[in-house]
Amino acid sequence: MHVLRHGEVHNPGKILYGRLPDFHLSELGRQMAKAATEALADRDVTHVVASPLERAQETAEPFAAHFKLETATDTRLIESANFFEGKKVSVGDGAFSNPRNWWVLRDPITPSWGEAYLQIAQRMFAAVQAARVAAEGHEAVCVSHQLPIWTLRRYVERKRLWHDPRRRQCGLASLTSFVFSDAKVVGIEYAEPAAALVAMSPGARTAKGA
């Protein structure tokens, strides 16, 4: 089960876009999606499913076209909810330094500012299991978002779910692949097929609401 993070998003306002509508892939992001498709072009993919958000649906398009499949939608693959959605949260932009927001930041473990990590992990694992069943005996591509994918990986690896976001191994258009034996995960693989394109994106390492 290949869980794919979407490509770069057009976000000139540099906000944390989260679940907001109308945030689409940039032209570079579309190239990233094609690069990821090429990485799996010879694989036995029989199911493509994506988060309902536009950037995920657009990342799935070249996969659906290549494998001649319809893209299914699973809301369990959606980005996590976040109190700071629609705001600038970079250092110096004021959202974190504003005293009115300090209460929201009180609990980094649950966390207090958004959807609980455990809830994210459980819905993502259920989505991947559903994709496994849909592609029984074959492979599937599930397009999602950075935090949900990283939380899923830590959940499967039995690590604590709260973490330093700067240390996530989940680049733009990266593939986190879960290898199953029946319903059990027996291996995890990671690849960045669009790394050369990501290097061309100045905001790639700090993409908001990814």
Residue pairs with C-beta under 8 A, 6 or more apart in sequence:
1 128
1 131
1 132
1 135
1 139
1 140
1 142
1 177
1 178
1 180
2 40
2 43
2 45
2 139
2 140
2 141
2 142
2 175
2 176
2 177
3 124
3 128
3 142
3 144
3 149
3 152
3 175
3 176
3 177
3 178
4 36
4 59
4 141
4 142
4 143
4 144
4 173
4 174
4 175
4 176
5 143
5 144
5 145
5 146
5 149
5 170
5 171
5 172
5 173
5 174
5 176
5 210
6 25
6 29
6 33
6 51
6 55
6 56
6 58
6 59
6 143
6 144
6 145
6 172
6 173
6 210
7 25
7 26
7 28
7 29
7 30
7 31
7 32
7 33
7 36
7 55
7 58
7 59
7 172
7 173
7 194
8 25
8 26
8 28
8 29
8 32
8 172
8 173
8 197
8 198
8 201
8 203
8 204
8 207
9 17
9 23
9 24
9 25
9 26
9 29
9 55
9 207
9 210
10 23
10 24
10 25
10 26
10 29
11 17
11 23
11 203
11 207
11 208
13 88
14 88
14 90
14 203
14 208
15 86
15 87
15 88
15 208
15 209
16 82
16 84
16 85
16 86
16 87
16 88
16 89
16 208
16 209
17 23
17 85
17 86
17 208
17 209
18 79
18 80
18 81
18 82
18 84
18 85
18 86
18 209
19 53
19 78
19 79
19 81
19 85
19 209
20 85
20 86
20 209
21 53
21 54
22 54
23 53
23 54
23 55
23 209
24 54
24 55
24 58
25 32
25 33
25 54
25 55
25 58
25 59
28 197
28 200
28 201
29 55
29 58
29 59
29 172
29 173
30 58
31 194
31 197
32 59
32 172
32 173
32 194
32 197
32 198
33 58
33 59
33 60
33 61
33 62
33 63
33 173
33 194
34 62
35 173
35 193
35 194
35 196
35 197
36 59
36 62
36 63
36 173
36 174
36 175
36 193
36 194
37 62
37 63
37 66
38 193
39 175
39 191
39 193
40 63
40 139
40 141
40 175
41 66
43 139
44 138
44 139
45 63
45 67
45 69
45 135
45 138
45 139
45 140
45 141
46 67
46 69
46 135
46 138
46 139
46 140
47 69
47 72
47 131
47 134
47 135
47 138
47 139
47 140
47 141
48 60
48 63
48 64
48 67
48 69
48 70
48 71
48 72
48 140
48 141
48 143
49 60
49 71
49 72
49 73
49 74
49 77
49 127
49 130
49 131
49 134
49 140
49 141
49 142
49 143
50 56
50 57
50 59
50 60
50 71
50 72
50 73
50 74
50 77
50 142
50 143
50 144
51 57
51 73
51 74
51 75
51 77
51 78
51 79
51 143
51 144
51 145
52 73
52 75
52 78
53 78
53 79
53 145
56 77
56 143
56 144
56 145
57 71
57 73
57 143
59 143
59 173
60 71
60 141
60 143
61 71
63 69
63 71
63 141
63 143
64 70
64 71
72 134
74 127
74 130
74 131
74 142
76 123
76 124
76 126
76 127
76 130
77 124
77 127
77 142
77 143
77 144
77 145
77 148
78 144
78 145
78 148
79 144
79 145
79 147
79 148
79 209
79 210
80 114
80 115
80 120
80 145
80 147
80 148
80 151
81 114
81 115
82 113
82 114
82 115
82 209
83 101
83 104
83 113
83 114
84 95
84 101
84 104
84 113
85 209
87 93
87 95
88 94
88 95
89 95
89 96
89 208
90 206
90 208
95 101
96 105
103 112
104 112
104 113
105 112
105 113
106 112
108 162
109 162
110 116
110 117
110 162
111 117
111 162
117 151
117 161
117 162
118 155
118 161
120 147
120 148
120 151
120 152
120 161
121 151
121 152
121 154
121 155
121 161
122 155
124 144
124 148
124 149
124 151
124 152
124 155
125 152
125 155
125 156
127 142
127 144
128 142
128 152
128 178
129 183
131 140
131 142
132 140
132 180
132 183
134 140
145 209
145 210
146 168
146 170
146 207
146 210
147 165
147 168
147 210
149 170
149 176
150 163
150 168
150 169
150 170
151 161
152 176
153 169
153 170
153 176
153 188
154 160
154 161
154 163
155 161
156 178
156 185
156 188
157 188
169 190
170 176
171 192
171 194
171 195
171 198
171 204
172 194
172 198
172 201
172 204
172 207
172 210
173 192
173 193
173 194
173 197
173 198
174 190
174 191
174 192
174 193
174 194
175 189
175 190
175 191
175 192
175 193
176 188
176 189
176 190
177 188
177 189
177 190
177 191
178 185
178 187
178 188
179 185
179 186
179 187
179 188
179 189
180 186
192 198
198 204
